[in-house]
Amino acid sequence: MPITDRTPAQPGFTRRFIGLAGGYWAGDKKWTVRLLTGALGLLTVGQVVVPILINLWSQRLFDALEQRSMDRFMTMIAAVGGIILFNIANTILHLRVKRRIQLGWRTWLTDRLLNDWLSRGRQHQVTYLPGDHDNPDGRIAEDIRISTEVAIDLGLSLSYCAMLLISFTNILWMLSGAPEVTVAGITFHMHGYLLYIALLYAAIGTTIALVMGKPLVNAVNRRQGHEASFRFGLARVRENAQAVALLHGESGERGRLFGLFQGVRRGWIGQTRALSNMMIFSATYSVLSSAFPILVAAPSYIAGHISLGVLMQTAQAFQQTVGALSWPIDNLARAAEWKASVERVLGLHEALQRLDREIGGEGTERIVVDRTDDERWLSFTDLSIADPDGRRVLEPFTLEIKPGERVLISGDPAAAVRLFRAVARVWPWGSGRIALPAHTRVFFMPERPYLPHDTLRAALSYPVGPEMVSDHAARAAMERVGLSHLLPQLDENEAWDEILAVPEQQRLGFARLLIRRPDWIFVEDATDSLDPDSEEAMLRLIDEEFPKATLITIGSHAGLEAHHRRKLVLERFGDSVHLREEPCGNRERVVADVAD
């Protein structure tokens, strides 16, 4: 089945995010997480208590000042000291608990996405899917951080504002009293009029902010995408620094990276323009919010209905109520950044899920790779290989390779590489069956061995740990492949893919082969950078060290034929590739040329 960009109808954003990340509160450590979450909720309540205490303290302080009472003034000084101590303790505990939950959630989600991405070749296969899931490194490293950290921050600030609103709504209602308003000879008692004014004031401000802030959300989304592309471009240059240096391609890379940075620059300018428009409103709103409540309550103080302390308490209560209602204004930009990051994380997660549905679901046509006790050799049964879009790369064929055989595969490089990947179980597109004998050790040698940024011993032992390779085994393997000069650096941590020349990397691949001692060896152009004498030495090494192993080699060098007994040629006829077999000589025999 070809991979397409058609996906089932998606649920809402909130459901998608909870479906991905909500499992943190239901995992193995759920009770610890829930206990920490409950503690964080109580500490957030403690944060709300502080402005309430300050509001009550402010009323008593200004009343003491109005009455010129030194005793009450000194009591207020002692009281504010107690409030400060409580606030310090509560704030520190709140910070520590919050950051522990943030780190735990990020760790859990990172582990989940890494397991999905780095599993069964998915990190390779997902690159062939259409859709928005590029730069998985940035999505896992940066977007997960923003998705979890900012979600906690926004949730806590929203909870804080909600509790603050409930608390100061009650205070503002009581402070408002029931003033009389006469309209057309009819007298009304306006209970809680200050609360109504605060609600109206905040509603008008929030509506204007949301309307003016919509361009800011779009600008943040665009900038996030440009930033991710620029980071990925820099990472690509870093990963291929040696090749760029050898080809003196710095000028071209600078131009390419600067072109990507121009996208960042455009995104920054667009965000600045949107922020400037928002600042026009924010600057006005913030100043007016400080003066407006005093102006509203001042007539009652001037009329002698309330004391100075009540005036200041009313002004503070009004400010706290409006501040709580202004949460959308204050958090619009950050919420936009968070949503953009969550969408990027969801994009990668949903692409991996779609990949599983497309190539792993029941009834889906795909290549089946088995390891079974019923087979003693490698067999291909009606195997055809396709591209992810469904276009056939290799026509169906049936073939058996017995233990101990030496088989050379040459011809069409695209079909040969995909056949190699299909046997390695990382290319599922196509149909048919590949069967490998069970209880055999299989080793794949790609064109360039992957060298982790670790010690040379770790590179030699990969993918198992360096502790599995003794000094004696390492020395024997390195000397056998002509890398004895690297033995003093065996336990040095370096970027070996940049330090070692390509021929040295390929020799290290053969040293890794000597460490693993497999029964079946699959080689993909693993000698193409070696000179003829070195290539002959490495092939002779396989003949001498692994006389009973099965060897299957992809390559087109003339020197390869002397070390193989069978030759499979992938020959292109128009748009199709067919497999034919010939002995490593002049006599030719067609075994699997399937008609259209």
C-alpha positions as CSV (number, residue, x, y, z in Angstrom):
1,M,0.0,0.0,0.0
2,P,1.5,3.4,-1.0
3,I,2.1,6.0,1.6
4,T,-0.1,9.0,1.2
5,D,-0.9,12.1,3.1
6,R,-4.5,11.2,3.6
7,T,-5.2,10.8,7.3
8,P,-8.4,10.2,9.3
9,A,-10.3,13.1,10.6
10,Q,-8.3,14.5,13.6
11,P,-9.9,15.1,17.0
12,G,-9.6,18.6,18.6
13,F,-6.2,20.0,19.6
14,T,-6.8,19.5,23.3
15,R,-7.8,15.9,22.9
16,R,-4.8,15.2,20.7
17,F,-2.4,16.7,23.2
18,I,-3.9,14.9,26.2
19,G,-3.8,11.7,24.2
20,L,-0.1,12.1,23.6
21,A,1.1,13.6,26.9
22,G,-1.6,12.9,29.5
23,G,-0.3,9.4,30.1
24,Y,2.3,10.8,32.4
25,W,-0.3,11.0,35.2
26,A,-1.3,7.4,34.6
27,G,2.1,5.7,34.2
28,D,4.2,3.6,36.4
29,K,4.9,6.5,38.8
30,K,1.4,7.8,38.7
31,W,0.9,8.1,42.5
32,T,4.1,10.0,42.9
33,V,3.2,12.3,40.1
34,R,-0.4,12.8,41.4
35,L,1.0,13.5,44.9
36,L,3.3,16.1,43.5
37,T,0.5,17.6,41.4
38,G,-1.7,17.8,44.5
39,A,1.1,19.5,46.5
40,L,1.6,22.0,43.6
41,G,-2.1,22.8,43.7
42,L,-2.0,23.5,47.5
43,L,1.1,25.7,47.0
44,T,-0.7,27.6,44.3
45,V,-3.5,28.2,46.7
46,G,-0.8,29.5,49.1
47,Q,0.3,31.9,46.4
48,V,-3.3,33.3,46.1
49,V,-3.4,33.7,49.9
50,V,-0.5,36.2,49.8
51,P,-2.3,39.0,47.7
52,I,-5.4,38.5,49.9
53,L,-3.3,39.1,53.0
54,I,-1.6,42.1,51.4
55,N,-5.0,43.5,50.5
56,L,-6.3,43.2,54.1
57,W,-2.9,44.5,55.3
58,S,-3.1,47.5,53.0
59,Q,-6.5,48.5,54.3
60,R,-5.3,48.4,57.9
61,L,-2.0,50.2,57.1
62,F,-3.7,53.2,55.3
63,D,-6.3,53.4,58.1
64,A,-3.4,53.5,60.6
65,L,-1.7,56.3,58.6
66,E,-5.0,58.2,58.3
67,Q,-5.4,58.0,62.0
68,R,-1.7,58.7,62.7
69,S,-1.5,55.6,65.0
70,M,2.1,54.6,65.6
71,D,1.1,51.4,67.5
72,R,-1.0,50.1,64.7
73,F,1.7,51.2,62.2
74,M,4.3,49.1,64.1
75,T,1.9,46.1,64.2
76,M,1.6,46.4,60.4
77,I,5.3,46.3,60.0
78,A,5.5,43.1,62.0
79,A,2.6,41.7,60.0
80,V,4.2,42.3,56.6
81,G,7.3,40.5,57.9
82,G,5.3,37.4,58.6
83,I,3.7,37.7,55.1
84,I,7.1,37.9,53.5
85,L,8.4,34.8,55.3
86,F,5.4,32.8,54.3
87,N,5.7,34.0,50.7
88,I,9.4,33.0,50.6
89,A,8.8,29.5,51.9
90,N,5.7,29.0,49.7
91,T,7.5,30.4,46.6
92,I,10.6,28.2,46.9
93,L,8.6,25.0,47.5
94,H,6.3,25.9,44.6
95,L,9.3,26.4,42.3
96,R,10.9,23.1,43.3
97,V,7.8,21.0,43.0
98,K,6.8,22.7,39.7
99,R,10.3,22.1,38.1
100,R,10.3,18.5,39.3
101,I,7.0,17.9,37.6
102,Q,8.2,19.7,34.4
103,L,11.4,17.7,34.2
104,G,9.5,14.5,34.9
105,W,6.9,15.2,32.3
106,R,9.5,16.2,29.7
107,T,11.5,13.0,30.5
108,W,8.5,10.8,30.1
109,L,7.4,12.4,26.9
110,T,10.9,12.4,25.5
111,D,11.3,8.7,26.3
112,R,7.9,7.9,24.7
113,L,8.7,9.7,21.4
114,L,12.3,8.4,21.3
115,N,11.0,4.9,21.7
116,D,8.5,5.4,18.9
117,W,11.0,7.1,16.6
118,L,14.1,4.9,17.3
119,S,12.3,1.6,16.8
120,R,12.3,-0.9,14.0
121,G,13.9,1.5,11.6
122,R,11.1,4.1,12.0
123,Q,13.6,7.0,12.2
124,H,14.6,6.0,8.6
125,Q,11.1,5.1,7.3
126,V,9.3,8.2,8.5
127,T,11.5,10.4,6.3
128,Y,9.7,9.0,3.3
129,L,6.2,10.1,4.5
130,P,4.7,13.3,3.2
131,G,3.5,15.8,5.8
132,D,4.8,18.2,8.5
133,H,7.3,16.1,10.5
134,D,10.7,17.3,9.4
135,N,13.5,18.1,11.8
136,P,12.6,15.4,14.4
137,D,15.7,16.3,16.4
138,G,14.4,19.8,17.0
139,R,10.9,18.5,17.8
140,I,12.2,16.1,20.4
141,A,14.8,18.3,22.0
142,E,13.2,21.8,21.9
143,D,9.5,21.4,21.1
144,I,8.9,18.8,23.8
145,R,10.7,21.1,26.3
146,I,8.4,24.0,25.4
147,S,5.3,21.7,25.2
148,T,5.8,20.5,28.8
149,E,7.4,23.4,30.6
150,V,5.1,26.1,29.2
151,A,2.0,23.9,29.6
152,I,2.7,23.7,33.3
153,D,3.4,27.4,33.5
154,L,0.3,28.3,31.6
155,G,-1.9,25.9,33.6
156,L,-0.6,27.2,36.9
157,S,-1.0,30.9,35.9
158,L,-4.5,30.1,34.7
159,S,-5.4,28.3,38.0
160,Y,-3.8,31.2,40.0
161,C,-5.8,33.8,38.1
162,A,-9.0,31.8,38.5
163,M,-8.6,31.5,42.2
164,L,-7.5,35.1,42.5
165,L,-10.7,36.1,40.5
166,I,-13.0,34.2,42.8
167,S,-11.3,35.6,45.9
168,F,-11.2,39.3,44.9
169,T,-14.6,39.1,43.2
170,N,-16.0,38.5,46.6
171,I,-13.9,41.2,48.2
172,L,-14.8,43.7,45.5
173,W,-18.5,42.8,45.9
174,M,-18.4,43.6,49.6
175,L,-16.4,46.8,49.2
176,S,-18.8,48.1,46.5
177,G,-21.7,48.5,48.9
178,A,-25.0,49.5,47.5
179,P,-24.8,53.1,46.3
180,E,-27.9,54.9,45.1
181,V,-28.2,55.9,41.5
182,T,-31.2,58.1,40.4
183,V,-32.3,57.9,36.7
184,A,-35.4,59.8,35.6
185,G,-36.6,60.2,39.1
186,I,-36.2,56.5,39.9
187,T,-33.6,55.4,42.5
188,F,-31.6,52.2,42.0
189,H,-29.3,50.4,44.4
190,M,-26.3,49.2,42.5
191,H,-25.1,46.2,44.5
192,G,-21.5,45.3,43.5
193,Y,-21.2,48.1,41.0
194,L,-17.4,48.0,41.2
195,L,-17.4,44.3,40.2
196,Y,-19.5,45.0,37.1
197,I,-17.2,47.9,36.1
198,A,-14.2,45.6,36.5
199,L,-15.8,42.8,34.4
200,L,-16.8,45.2,31.7
201,Y,-13.4,46.9,31.7
202,A,-11.6,43.5,31.4
203,A,-14.0,42.1,28.8
204,I,-13.4,45.2,26.5
205,G,-9.6,44.9,27.0
206,T,-9.5,41.1,26.4
207,T,-11.6,41.4,23.2
208,I,-9.4,44.1,21.8
209,A,-6.3,42.1,22.7
210,L,-7.6,38.9,21.1
211,V,-8.5,40.7,17.9
212,M,-5.1,42.5,17.7
213,G,-3.2,39.4,18.8
214,K,-4.4,37.1,16.1
215,P,-1.6,38.2,13.7
216,L,0.9,37.6,16.5
217,V,-0.2,34.0,16.8
218,N,0.4,33.5,13.0
219,A,3.7,35.3,13.2
220,V,4.9,33.1,16.0
221,N,4.0,29.9,14.1
222,R,5.9,31.1,11.0
223,R,9.0,32.1,13.0
224,Q,9.0,28.7,14.8
225,G,9.1,26.9,11.4
226,H,12.0,29.1,10.1
227,E,14.0,28.7,13.3
228,A,13.6,24.9,13.1
229,S,14.8,24.9,9.5
230,F,17.8,27.0,10.3
231,R,18.8,24.7,13.3
232,F,18.5,21.7,11.0
233,G,20.7,23.3,8.3
234,L,23.4,24.0,10.9
235,A,23.2,20.5,12.2
236,R,23.6,19.1,8.7
237,V,26.8,21.1,8.2
238,R,28.2,20.0,11.5
239,E,27.5,16.4,10.7
240,N,29.2,16.7,7.3
241,A,32.0,19.1,8.3
242,Q,34.8,17.0,7.0
243,A,33.1,16.5,3.5
244,V,32.4,20.2,3.3
245,A,36.1,21.0,4.2
246,L,37.5,18.5,1.7
247,L,35.4,19.9,-1.1
248,H,36.0,23.5,0.0
249,G,32.3,24.0,0.0
250,E,32.2,26.6,2.8
251,S,31.1,29.3,0.5
252,G,28.1,27.4,-0.8
253,E,27.1,26.3,2.7
254,R,27.4,29.9,4.0
255,G,25.1,31.0,1.2
256,R,22.6,28.2,1.9
257,L,22.6,28.8,5.7
258,F,22.3,32.5,5.2
259,G,19.4,31.9,3.0
260,L,17.8,29.9,5.8
261,F,18.6,32.6,8.2
262,Q,16.8,35.1,6.0
263,G,13.7,33.1,6.8
264,V,14.4,33.5,10.5
265,R,15.0,37.2,9.9
266,R,11.6,37.5,8.0
267,G,9.9,35.6,10.8
268,W,11.5,37.9,13.5
269,I,10.5,41.1,11.6
270,G,6.9,39.8,11.2
271,Q,6.7,38.9,14.9
272,T,8.2,42.3,15.8
273,R,5.5,44.1,13.7
274,A,2.8,42.0,15.3
275,L,4.3,42.7,18.8
276,S,4.5,46.4,18.1
277,N,0.8,46.5,17.3
278,M,0.1,44.6,20.5
279,M,2.3,47.0,22.5
280,I,0.3,50.0,21.5
281,F,-2.7,48.5,23.3
282,S,-0.7,46.9,26.2
283,A,1.1,50.2,27.0
284,T,-2.2,52.0,27.2
285,Y,-3.9,49.2,29.1
286,S,-1.2,48.7,31.7
287,V,-1.1,52.5,32.7
288,L,-4.9,52.8,32.7
289,S,-5.2,49.7,34.9
290,S,-3.2,51.4,37.6
291,A,-5.1,54.7,37.6
292,F,-8.7,53.6,36.7
293,P,-9.6,51.8,39.9
294,I,-8.6,54.7,42.1
295,L,-10.6,57.1,39.8
296,V,-13.6,54.8,40.1
297,A,-13.5,54.6,43.9
298,A,-12.3,58.1,44.7
299,P,-15.8,59.7,44.7
300,S,-16.9,57.6,47.6
301,Y,-13.8,58.6,49.6
302,I,-14.3,62.3,48.8
303,A,-17.9,62.0,49.9
304,G,-16.7,60.5,53.2
305,H,-18.4,57.1,52.7
306,I,-15.2,55.1,53.0
307,S,-11.8,55.6,54.7
308,L,-8.4,55.9,53.0
309,G,-7.7,52.3,53.8
310,V,-10.9,51.1,52.2
311,L,-10.1,53.2,49.1
312,M,-6.7,51.6,48.7
313,Q,-8.1,48.2,49.5
314,T,-10.8,48.7,46.8
315,A,-8.2,49.9,44.3
316,Q,-6.1,46.8,44.9
317,A,-9.0,44.5,44.7
318,F,-10.1,46.1,41.4
319,Q,-6.6,45.7,40.0
320,Q,-6.3,42.1,41.1
321,T,-9.7,41.3,39.6
322,V,-8.9,43.0,36.3
323,G,-5.4,41.3,36.3
324,A,-7.0,37.9,36.8
325,L,-9.4,38.6,34.0
326,S,-6.5,39.8,31.7
327,W,-4.9,36.3,31.7
328,P,-5.5,35.9,27.9
329,I,-3.9,39.3,27.2
330,D,-0.8,38.6,29.3
331,N,-0.2,35.1,28.0
332,L,-1.3,35.3,24.4
333,A,2.2,35.4,22.9
334,R,3.5,32.5,25.1
335,A,0.4,30.5,24.4
336,A,0.9,30.9,20.7
337,E,4.5,29.7,21.0
338,W,3.4,26.7,23.1
339,K,0.6,25.7,20.7
340,A,3.1,25.9,17.8
341,S,5.5,23.6,19.6
342,V,2.8,21.2,20.6
343,E,1.6,21.0,16.9
344,R,5.2,20.1,15.9
345,V,5.5,17.4,18.5
346,L,2.0,16.1,17.5
347,G,3.1,16.2,13.8
348,L,6.0,13.8,14.5
349,H,3.9,11.5,16.8
350,E,1.1,11.3,14.3
351,A,3.4,10.6,11.4
352,L,4.9,7.7,13.3
353,Q,1.4,6.4,14.1
354,R,0.4,6.8,10.5
355,L,3.5,4.9,9.5
356,D,2.5,2.0,11.7
357,R,-1.0,2.0,10.2
358,E,0.3,2.1,6.7
359,I,3.0,-0.6,6.9
360,G,2.1,-2.5,10.0
361,G,-1.7,-2.8,10.0
362,E,-3.7,-5.9,9.2
363,G,-4.3,-6.5,5.6
364,T,-1.6,-4.1,4.5
365,E,0.6,-5.2,1.6
366,R,4.2,-5.2,2.8
367,I,7.4,-7.2,2.9
368,V,7.3,-9.8,5.6
369,V,10.7,-10.7,7.1
370,D,10.7,-13.9,9.3
371,R,13.3,-15.7,11.3
372,T,12.1,-19.3,11.6
373,D,13.4,-22.7,12.6
374,D,11.8,-24.1,9.4
375,E,14.4,-22.4,7.2
376,R,18.1,-23.3,7.0
377,W,18.9,-20.7,4.4
378,L,17.9,-17.3,3.2
379,S,14.9,-17.4,1.0
380,F,13.0,-14.8,-1.1
381,T,9.5,-15.8,-2.0
382,D,7.6,-13.7,-4.6
383,L,9.5,-10.7,-3.3
384,S,8.9,-7.4,-5.0
385,I,10.2,-4.0,-3.7
386,A,8.5,-0.7,-4.2
387,D,9.0,2.9,-3.3
388,P,6.8,4.4,-0.5
389,D,4.5,6.0,-3.2
390,G,3.8,2.5,-4.5
391,R,5.9,2.6,-7.6
392,R,7.6,-0.8,-8.1
393,V,11.4,-0.8,-7.9
394,L,12.1,-4.5,-8.3
395,E,9.9,-7.0,-10.1
396,P,8.9,-10.2,-8.1
397,F,11.4,-13.0,-7.8
398,T,12.0,-16.2,-5.8
399,L,15.4,-17.2,-4.7
400,E,17.3,-19.2,-2.1
401,I,20.8,-18.7,-0.7
402,K,22.2,-21.6,1.3
403,P,24.5,-21.3,4.3
404,G,28.1,-20.8,3.4
405,E,27.5,-19.4,-0.1
406,R,29.2,-16.3,-1.4
407,V,26.8,-14.1,-3.4
408,L,27.6,-10.9,-5.2
409,I,24.7,-8.5,-6.1
410,S,25.4,-5.9,-8.7
411,G,23.5,-3.8,-11.2
412,D,20.8,-1.1,-10.6
413,P,22.0,0.7,-7.4
414,A,18.6,1.9,-6.2
415,A,17.1,-1.6,-6.4
416,A,20.2,-3.1,-4.8
417,V,20.2,-0.7,-1.8
418,R,16.5,-1.2,-1.2
419,L,17.0,-5.0,-1.4
420,F,19.7,-4.7,1.2
421,R,17.4,-2.6,3.5
422,A,14.6,-5.0,3.0
423,V,16.6,-7.9,4.3
424,A,17.7,-5.6,7.2
425,R,13.9,-5.1,8.0
426,V,14.0,-1.3,7.5
427,W,12.4,-1.2,4.1
428,P,8.8,-2.6,4.3
429,W,7.4,-1.3,1.1
430,G,6.7,-4.0,-1.4
431,S,5.3,-7.5,-1.1
432,G,6.4,-11.1,-0.6
433,R,8.4,-12.8,2.1
434,I,12.0,-12.9,3.2
435,A,13.0,-15.8,5.6
436,L,16.2,-15.9,7.6
437,P,17.3,-19.0,9.5
438,A,16.7,-18.6,13.3
439,H,19.5,-18.8,15.8
440,T,22.0,-17.2,13.5
441,R,24.1,-14.1,14.0
442,V,23.5,-11.6,11.2
443,F,25.8,-8.6,10.6
444,F,25.1,-5.7,8.2
445,M,28.0,-3.6,6.9
446,P,26.7,-0.4,5.3
447,E,28.8,1.8,3.0
448,R,29.9,3.9,5.9
449,P,29.8,2.5,9.5
450,Y,28.0,4.6,12.0
451,L,30.5,6.0,14.6
452,P,28.9,7.4,17.7
453,H,30.5,10.4,19.4
454,D,32.1,8.2,22.1
455,T,35.3,6.3,22.7
456,L,36.9,4.4,19.9
457,R,36.2,1.2,21.9
458,A,32.5,2.1,21.9
459,A,32.6,2.7,18.1
460,L,34.3,-0.7,17.7
461,S,31.7,-2.5,19.8
462,Y,28.6,-0.7,18.5
463,P,25.7,-1.4,18.9
464,V,26.6,-3.2,22.1
465,G,28.4,-1.5,25.0
466,P,32.2,-0.9,25.1
467,E,32.5,-3.2,28.1
468,M,31.8,-6.1,25.8
469,V,35.2,-5.6,24.0
470,S,38.3,-6.7,25.9
471,D,41.7,-5.1,25.4
472,H,42.9,-8.3,23.8
473,A,40.0,-8.6,21.4
474,A,40.3,-4.9,20.4
475,R,44.0,-5.1,19.8
476,A,43.7,-8.3,17.7
477,A,40.9,-6.8,15.6
478,M,42.5,-3.4,15.1
479,E,45.9,-4.9,14.1
480,R,44.2,-7.3,11.7
481,V,42.6,-4.5,9.7
482,G,45.6,-2.2,9.8
483,L,44.5,0.3,12.4
484,S,47.1,-0.6,15.1
485,H,48.2,3.1,15.1
486,L,44.8,4.0,16.7
487,L,45.2,1.6,19.7
488,P,46.6,4.3,22.1
489,Q,43.4,6.2,21.5
490,L,41.1,3.3,22.2
491,D,39.5,4.9,25.2
492,E,39.5,8.5,24.1
493,N,36.2,10.2,23.5
494,E,36.2,11.9,20.1
495,A,34.1,12.7,17.0
496,W,35.6,9.7,15.2
497,D,33.5,10.2,12.1
498,E,35.2,13.5,11.6
499,I,38.7,12.5,12.7
500,L,39.1,9.2,10.8
501,A,39.5,9.3,7.0
502,V,36.8,7.4,5.1
503,P,39.1,4.4,4.3
504,E,39.9,4.2,8.0
505,Q,36.2,4.2,8.8
506,Q,35.6,1.3,6.4
507,R,38.5,-0.6,8.0
508,L,37.0,0.0,11.4
509,G,33.8,-1.5,10.0
510,F,35.8,-4.7,9.3
511,A,37.3,-4.6,12.8
512,R,33.7,-4.4,14.1
513,L,32.9,-7.5,12.0
514,L,35.8,-9.4,13.7
515,I,34.4,-8.5,17.1
516,R,30.9,-9.6,16.3
517,R,31.8,-13.0,14.6
518,P,28.5,-13.4,12.7
519,D,27.2,-16.4,10.7
520,W,25.6,-14.2,7.9
521,I,27.4,-11.2,6.6
522,F,25.7,-8.6,4.4
523,V,28.1,-6.0,2.9
524,E,26.9,-2.9,1.0
525,D,29.7,-1.2,-0.9
526,A,31.8,-1.3,2.3
527,T,35.1,-1.3,0.4
528,D,34.4,1.4,-2.2
529,S,36.8,3.9,-0.6
530,L,39.7,1.5,-0.3
531,D,42.5,1.2,-2.9
532,P,42.6,-2.2,-4.8
533,D,45.2,-3.7,-2.5
534,S,43.4,-2.7,0.7
535,E,40.1,-4.0,-0.7
536,E,41.7,-7.3,-1.6
537,A,43.1,-7.5,1.9
538,M,39.7,-6.9,3.5
539,L,38.0,-9.4,1.3
540,R,40.7,-12.0,2.0
541,L,40.2,-11.3,5.7
542,I,36.5,-12.4,5.4
543,D,37.6,-15.6,3.5
544,E,40.2,-16.5,6.1
545,E,38.3,-15.5,9.3
546,F,34.8,-16.6,8.2
547,P,35.2,-19.6,5.9
548,K,31.8,-21.0,6.8
549,A,29.9,-17.8,7.0
550,T,27.4,-16.8,4.3
551,L,28.5,-13.6,2.5
552,I,26.1,-11.4,0.5
553,T,27.8,-8.4,-1.1
554,I,26.4,-5.4,-2.9
555,G,29.0,-3.8,-5.2
556,S,30.2,-3.4,-8.7
557,H,34.0,-3.5,-8.3
558,A,35.8,-6.0,-10.5
559,G,37.8,-7.3,-7.6
560,L,34.7,-8.5,-5.8
561,E,34.0,-11.4,-8.2
562,A,37.0,-13.4,-7.2
563,H,35.7,-13.8,-3.7
564,H,32.1,-14.9,-4.6
565,R,30.6,-17.9,-6.3
566,R,27.2,-16.6,-7.4
567,K,26.3,-13.3,-9.0
568,L,22.9,-11.7,-9.0
569,V,22.4,-8.9,-11.5
570,L,19.7,-6.3,-11.1
571,E,19.1,-5.3,-14.7
572,R,16.9,-2.4,-15.7
573,F,14.5,-2.7,-18.6
574,G,12.7,0.6,-19.1
575,D,10.8,1.4,-15.9
576,S,11.3,-2.1,-14.3
577,V,14.2,-3.9,-12.8
578,H,14.5,-7.7,-13.0
579,L,16.8,-10.1,-11.2
580,R,18.9,-12.5,-13.2
581,E,21.6,-14.8,-12.0
582,E,24.9,-15.6,-13.5
583,P,28.0,-17.4,-12.2
584,C,31.0,-15.4,-11.4
585,G,32.4,-16.0,-14.9
586,N,31.1,-15.8,-18.5
587,R,28.2,-18.4,-18.4
588,E,24.8,-16.8,-17.8
589,R,21.6,-18.3,-16.5
590,V,18.3,-16.4,-16.0
591,V,16.4,-17.6,-12.9
592,A,14.0,-14.9,-12.0
593,D,13.0,-12.8,-15.0
594,V,9.3,-12.2,-14.5
595,A,7.2,-11.0,-17.5
596,D,5.2,-7.8,-17.2
